[in-house]
Amino acid sequence: MNRKELIGRMSAISDLTQKDCDLALTAFIEIVQDALVTGDKVALVGFGTFDTHTTAARQGRNPKTGAPMVIPQQVRPRFRAGSELKAQVGGSR
């Protein structure tokens, strides 16, 4: 499902216009992004949690030359599904 299809489904379920649903989705995305940039997490009970995870620096290899290289520490966004979502999709692991 792409953004346009998601907005169409949101509009059908909520009886809002597609323009209103697009604005709501854009606002949601911006709020989650801003929260993650500042180090906060966004928890939606039953659905899941958006947060960040820091990966440690590690030794890797340049895929072109095979030369060893250091892959620096990175902060990455992460989504962890909630129990209700896991149950609906196919059971918890």
Stockholm file with secondary structure:
# STOCKHOLM 1.0

chainA/1-93         MNRKELIGRMSAISDLTQKDCDLALTAFIEIVQDALVTGDKVALVGFGTFDTHTTAARQGRNPKTGAPMVIPQQVRPRFRAGSELKAQVGGSR
#=GR chainA/1-93 SS CCHHHHHHHHHHHHCCCHHHHHHHHHHHHHHHHHHHHTTCCEEETTTEEEEEEEECCEEEECTTTCCEEEECCEEEEEEEECHHHHHHHTCCC
#=GC SS_cons        CCHHHHHHHHHHHHCCCHHHHHHHHHHHHHHHHHHHHTTCCEEETTTEEEEEEEECCEEEECTTTCCEEEECCEEEEEEEECHHHHHHHTCCC
//
